[in-house]
C-alpha cells in the first residue's frame, strides 16, 4: 500500500507540482470560508470573523493529503475590509506553507442598515514556500534529474483579484486567482506554468417563510489550461434570532482534455449558535481514482467577535 501511495504522489508531483502551491479548493466557501478565494469578501459583515478549516483527502492511504487553514477578516475602517490567512498543505513528501493578506472596499447599494445589498472589490497577495522531501520518495533511479535537489524547495508570490455583489436575496462573485508576481518558472517540463484560475459563483436565497429558506448556488472554476470544475449546490436553512442550522449537498464535476467526469458528491451540514459556527462535509468520490483512494472530509469552525477594530462601524 505504501509503494502504491508513493507512486500516486510521484505522479501527482510530476504532473501537477505547481498546483500544490495555492490553497486547495474544496467546499470552504459553503462554510463561511468564501473570503479564502475571493478577496472582495474581506469584511463583508460588521464582525471580526475567525475561521479555521481542516481537510483530509484519500482516507484509504497513510500520509494522505491534509490541509489546515486559519483566517481572520473584518471591516477595519468605514467601508474598508481586510483579511489575513495562514495555511499548511501536507501531501506525503510534498508540503507547502503560505500566508495571504489583502483588503477590500464596499459600496452600499441601499441603506437598509443590514448590509444585505452591497458591491465590493478587493485584492490580496499570497506568499508560498513549497518543499519536496526527497528522502521519502525512495526512487528506483536515484540519479533521476527530475528529482534533483534543485526542485526540492521553491518560493513564489501570487495575487488574487475579486469582485462581489449581494442584492437582497441574490449574491454573486468573480475572482482571478494565482496571478504570478514572481518568476513563475515551470517545474515539470519547461512548458507548463501554474494555471491562473477564474472563479465565478452565484446563488439565491428562496425564503419559504421568515425562518426557512433554500439556497441553490453554482460555482465554476476555470483554468487557463482549459480545464473546468463545476459545483452545483443546494442548502436548506432553518434560522432563528441567534441560531441557525443548514443541511444540503454539493456535486462536483470536472472537464479537461480527457473529457468530463463527476468527481463526487458532498453532504454538507453547518450550524450557528450565538457567535459560534461549526460546519462539516464528507465527500463520496465518484471517479475511479477517488473510489480506490478513499473519500475525504472537511471540518470548519469559526467565531464572530464584536468589532473592536472599527468601533465607528460601517459607513452607509
CORNORGI-V45503 format. One record per residue. D_CENTER is the distance of its C-alpha to the mean C-alpha in Angstrom with 1 decimal. Layout:
d_center: <D_CENTER	D_CENTER>
This chain:
d_center: <29.5	28.5	29.9	28.0	24.7	25.7	26.5	23.1	21.4	23.9	23.2	19.5	20.4	23.0	21.3	17.8	18.1	16.3	13.1	12.6	12.6	9.1	6.1	5.9	3.9	5.5	6.8	5.3	6.4	9.7	10.2	10.5	7.0	7.1	8.3	5.4	5.4	9.0	11.5	14.1	12.9	14.0	17.0	16.9	19.2	22.2	21.0	19.5	16.2	15.2	12.0	11.8	9.7	11.3	10.6	13.7	14.3	17.8	19.7	23.1	22.9	23.6	21.3	18.5	14.9	13.3	10.5	11.1	9.6	11.7	11.4	14.2	15.0	18.2	20.8	23.0	25.8	27.1	24.4	22.3	19.0	17.3	14.4	13.9	11.3	12.3	10.8	12.7	12.2	15.5	16.6	20.3	22.0	18.9	17.0	15.0	14.6	13.3	13.6	12.4	14.7	15.4	17.3	17.8	20.9	21.8	24.7	26.1	27.2	29.6	30.9	30.3	29.4	26.3	23.7	23.1	23.9	22.5	21.2	19.0	17.9	16.3	15.4	14.2	15.1	13.4	15.7	15.3	17.9	17.8	20.6	22.5	25.0	27.8	29.9	27.7	28.1	31.9	32.5	35.8	36.3	35.7	36.7	34.0	33.1	29.5	29.1	31.0	30.3	29.3	25.8	25.2	23.3	21.6	20.4	18.6	17.4	15.1	14.6	12.5	14.5	13.8	16.0	15.9	18.8	19.9	23.5	24.9	23.1	21.2	17.8	16.1	14.0	13.7	12.0	13.0	10.8	12.4	15.9	18.1	20.2	22.0	23.9	21.4	23.9	23.3	23.4	24.5	27.4	27.8	26.4	22.7	20.5	16.7	15.9	14.6	12.0	12.8	10.6	13.0	12.9	15.8	17.3	20.4	21.7	25.1	27.2	29.9	31.4	30.6	28.7	27.1	24.7	22.7	19.4	18.9	16.0	14.8	11.8	12.6	11.0	14.0	14.8	18.1	19.3	19.8	17.3	15.5	13.1	13.7	12.7	15.7	15.3	18.1	18.3	21.6	22.0	25.2	25.3	28.0	28.8	26.9	25.1	23.0	21.9	19.6	19.5	18.5	16.8	14.3	15.7	14.0	16.3	16.3	19.0	20.3	23.7	24.5	24.1	22.0	20.9	19.3	16.7	16.6	16.8	15.0	17.0	15.2	17.2	16.7	19.5	20.4	23.7	25.0	22.4	20.6	17.5	16.7	14.4	14.3	13.7	15.5	15.1	18.5	18.3	20.7	20.9	23.7	21.6	19.5	22.7	24.3	21.6	20.7	18.0	14.9	13.9	11.5	13.0	12.0	14.7	15.3	18.4	19.6	22.3	25.0	24.6	26.9	25.7	26.8	29.8	31.0	28.0	26.5	29.1	29.8>
